[in-house]
Amino acid sequence: MNFIELHDIHKTYSLGEVDLPVLRGISMRVGRGELLALMGSSGSGKSTLMNILGCLDRPTSGRYVLEGREISDLTAKERARLRNHMIGFVFQSFNLLSRMTAFENVLMPLMYCRDRISEREMERRTAELLAKVGLADRMHHRPSQLSGGEQQRVAIARSLVNRPRVLFADEPTGNLDSRTSEEILLLFQQLNEADGITLIIVTHDTGVAQHAQRVVRIKDGMIESDAASLKAGGAL
């Protein structure tokens, strides 16, 4: 069974009396544990597609099946519950709370989890994840005391603290220099290989996309190509 299935997904936004079609019939499948890049230029529809895949938005028409469950018709509250249990996000801008330490930023999502765990378990899980992303000795620093790469590592640890089954990374290296970007992308690969987490990276950068096993190119709201990445031995 495929982890993700999209069947003829359309998304149209209404701007007054004008309808703006953004997605025009997207059909694709993603396997469990796959590392995939969604690639396209600005305005291609890739971010809209990520929002639908991440249950932040719903399609105008079409079917979205996640781990065998029909997602397309869920209410906003049901989508929020699903995100909390199954989905993690990493963004270009880090989105860390400036007055909190790295430890507190990573711990915070556990405070809002419906399946409450003990305080000791929350702290253990938080410390373990910060160590996994290489920040065991920086966990009590605030964002202003961390480099851009370290802040993104905190954001990655936070995205994993609720043990999601799929992680979406939206232009995750956009604010980083080339060396730090490479370190973050290698960290994503390690998380994918070691933990088997399904990982979808949204990017416009060919160099970023080549770290994935598969690259899906979006243009004008449609899939332009879908192939193994060059580093995976395929041809784009």
HELIX and SHEET records of a PDB file:
HELIX    1   1 LYS A   46  LEU A   53  1                                   8    
HELIX    2   2 ALA A   76  MET A   86  1                                  11    
HELIX    3   3 ALA A  102  MET A  111  1                                  10    
HELIX    4   4 GLU A  119  LYS A  132  1                                  14    
HELIX    5   5 PRO A  143  GLN A  145  5                                   3    
HELIX    6   6 GLY A  148  LEU A  160  1                                  13    
HELIX    7   7 SER A  178  ASP A  195  1                                  18    
HELIX    8   8 THR A  206  ALA A  209  1                                   4    
SHEET    1   A 4 VAL A  18  VAL A  30  0                                        
SHEET    2   A 4 ILE A   4  LEU A  15 -1                                        
SHEET    3   A 4 SER A  61  LEU A  66 -1                                        
SHEET    4   A 4 ARG A  69  GLU A  70 -1                                        
SHEET    1   B 6 ILE A  87  PHE A  91  0                                        
SHEET    2   B 6 VAL A 166  ASP A 170  1                                        
SHEET    3   B 6 THR A 198  THR A 203  1                                        
SHEET    4   B 6 LEU A  35  MET A  39  1                                        
SHEET    5   B 6 ARG A 214  LYS A 219  1                                        
SHEET    6   B 6 MET A 222  ALA A 228 -1                                        
END                                                                             
